[in-house]
Amino acid sequence: MQETRERVLEALTEGPVTGPELAERLDVSRAAVWKHVEALREEGFGIASQGDGYTLVEVPEFGGDAVEYGLDAPFDVEFHDSIPSTNARARDLADEGRADVAVLADEQTGGRGRLDREWSSPSGGVWLSVLVRPDVPPARVPAFTLAAAVAVARAAREAGVDARIKWPNDVVVPGEDAQGDEIERKLSGILTEMEGEADRVSWVIVGMGINANVDPDDLPSEARPATLSAEAGTVDRRLFTQRVLEEFDELRGDPESVIPAWREYATTLGKRVRVDTPGGEVVGDAVDIEFPGTLVVDTGDERVTVAAGDCEHLRPVEE
């Protein structure tokens, strides 16, 4: 958000405040104050103008300025009603030298997940990509995926949803299928991209696709989708997005806290798993996770550490 416009909003929050008072406080002309007020109104902010001055009476439900308003994290928010891919837009911003930018959309028309799988991104979701420039080696980048998963899980739990984390990059909600068997329904997927040298990354983009106020029927049935609205009623997407960004910012600033936080919400640990890796299939019990995100699998013969792969939760072996 433009700095002067942000200061106008802060003043209106304390309101009512007159135009001349705003002009003096911000050291701008009264005409500039009027232009900023009108621009905020165009963004959906309800600003009443009465005899005692301007007052902020309504904040828009969603949008870049709306999410930045009251956000306790140092991100600029670029909002799109519809965009092919928030990750692709974040890569463009990375090429421009930007950092600490959150690209947010109401709808994606060309979203992709891991292994270039299509990700359905209808209107009503939270489709979010965060561009950061951490001073870390590439080997530590998986921790940012885990941090995003924890951030989404925490925000979802605050909204009343029993969100858990499935290694390596899914946030899921437990449930049952038509036969009464336990299943995990996907609430969010995370896609992390990076560019850099051997010893330091240039940028990291963490994309989060979250089924917020979306009808499950609008999502692929084979994905066994869960949505925030179906689980807990319509959520305030502005506040939800703020909480995701705030939690992610706190975790990226304290990398050592990521693994314990991930374990707290993990659904993979303790499960029998099959992991398809570039080096072959690993089957066994998921017993731990190690920094920066390596899964430890006990195959019965040995403990294998898996850095990346497609993980499937299996039924327990019958005694």
Summary of the structure (lengths in Angstrom):
residues: 319
radius of gyration: 21.9
end to end distance: 60.1
largest distance: 79.3
contacts: 1049
relative contact order: 0.11
helix: 34%
strand: 33%
